[in-house]
Every structure is written in C-alpha cells, then in structure tokens.
C-alpha cells in the first residue's frame, strides 16, 4: 500500500508559476512508473508528465517546454514545476504511482486554478 499526498496547488494568474509536490509513504525508486495527471471539469483525466521505469520522462504536448517533472528519491517526493501557466491548465492535479506488481495508486489531488 502506498499513500500519495499532493500539495502546492492554488490560484495564480496567467503567466505565473506553481510547484506541486507529491509525498509518498514509501519509496518511489524502482517502481514501474510515477507521474502527474490532471482532470478539468467535464473532461477525462489526462497524463501531464511521467517517469517510466528506466527514468525517462514524457510530457503531454500541451505542457512541453513549460512544465518539468522531477523527483527526490531520498525524500520519496515527486515534483511538478509549472511555468507560464495558462487558463487551460486549470484542473485538479493528481499524483500517480504504479508499482512493479502493476498496482496503481493515486493521491486525492490538488486544485490548480489559472485566471486570465
């Protein structure tokens, strides 16, 4: 069992920045995948950024060049640095982890609201 707790969301003006954190109750090293997803009202949850098992990263086209995913294995924490935020980035952001047994874990989410 893994608990994931997101923090760092809030209200920001367009063009601003936020840094999300995801604290895990267990190691985030040597897992199948970790990443950030988001869900806007009336839309499906979508991948924002993620690490694969070999450490490579991938990003949604809509956030490339603006968002950066990182992690501190020693602190069991993952981050999402979001720059040049746009109103269309408004969503609930979720932390995700899939372990080697292919079990998926989700945090409760943190709201990000970008005003125009």
Secondary structure, 3 states (H helix, E strand, C coil): CCCEEEECCEEEECCCCEEEEEEECCCCCCCCEEEEEEECCCCCCEEEEEEECCCCEEECCCCCCCEEEEEEHHHCEEEEEECCCCHHHCEEEEEEEECCCCCEEECCCEEEEEEC
